[in-house]
């Protein structure tokens, strides 16, 4: 029960916008949010920071979804960084 009650905000810096956009889509699909620079969506900037907003359970679900896409962008490093907080 505590995994659903505790809200986490995790900031990840210097990410490629492509990986941020995929992460945002996956997060929205499971009921989370990823905040990023507004120009990241349209590709006008190359890199951005992102803030994951969710509880431990949702963030663990996001990690499982991202593990399926380890070969793309920089998801392996992103997954390792997120796991430090779980």
C-alpha distance (Angstrom), angle and dihedral (degrees) to the residues before:
residue distance angle dihedral
X1 . . .
X2 3.82 . .
X3 3.81 90.4 .
X4 3.81 89.1 65.5
X5 3.79 96.6 43.0
X6 3.79 101.4 52.0
X7 3.78 113.9 79.5
X8 3.80 118.1 -148.7
X9 3.78 129.4 -162.8
X10 3.79 112.6 -167.0
X11 3.80 120.9 -173.9
X12 3.80 117.5 -152.6
X13 3.80 117.2 -172.1
X14 3.80 136.0 -153.9
X15 3.82 97.8 16.2
X16 3.79 126.3 160.0
X17 3.80 110.2 -106.4
X18 3.80 91.4 -126.3
X19 3.80 91.1 60.3
X20 3.82 90.9 44.7
X21 3.82 91.1 53.1
X22 3.82 93.2 48.9
X23 3.80 90.3 46.2
X24 3.81 89.9 50.7
X25 3.82 92.2 51.2
X26 3.79 92.2 48.8
X27 3.81 91.6 46.3
X28 3.80 93.7 50.4
X29 3.81 89.8 50.1
X30 3.81 90.6 61.2
X31 3.81 98.1 38.8
X32 3.81 101.3 -93.9
X33 3.77 132.8 116.1
X34 3.78 133.4 -132.0
X35 3.78 116.7 -163.5
X36 3.81 116.7 -154.8
X37 3.79 140.4 156.3
X38 3.81 111.2 -64.5
X39 3.82 92.5 -125.7
X40 3.79 90.8 57.0
X41 3.81 91.9 77.4
X42 3.80 94.7 57.6
X43 3.81 94.6 39.9
X44 3.81 97.0 -117.4
X45 3.79 90.7 132.2
X46 3.79 127.9 45.2
X47 3.81 101.7 -145.4
X48 3.77 136.5 23.8
X49 3.78 143.4 169.4
X50 3.78 118.3 -111.8
X51 3.78 133.3 -158.7
X52 3.80 118.0 -150.6
X53 3.79 111.2 -148.8
X54 3.79 118.2 -166.7
X55 3.76 146.1 83.4
X56 3.81 126.9 -75.6
X57 3.79 93.2 -96.9
X58 3.82 94.1 52.4
X59 3.80 92.9 44.0
X60 3.82 89.8 51.7
X61 3.83 88.3 51.4
X62 3.80 89.5 50.7
X63 3.80 90.7 52.0
X64 3.82 90.1 53.2
X65 3.81 90.4 51.3
X66 3.79 92.6 47.9
X67 3.81 91.9 48.7
X68 3.80 87.6 66.5
X69 3.80 88.1 60.7
X70 3.82 99.7 44.1
X71 3.80 92.4 128.0
X72 3.80 93.1 62.5
X73 3.79 129.0 80.2
X74 3.82 110.4 -34.8
X75 3.78 101.4 -43.2
X76 3.79 94.8 132.6
X77 3.82 91.1 62.5
X78 3.81 91.9 41.1
X79 3.81 91.5 52.7
X80 3.81 91.7 50.3
X81 3.81 91.0 50.1
X82 3.83 93.0 49.2
X83 3.81 92.7 47.2
X84 3.82 89.6 61.0
X85 3.80 87.7 70.4
X86 3.81 98.6 46.8
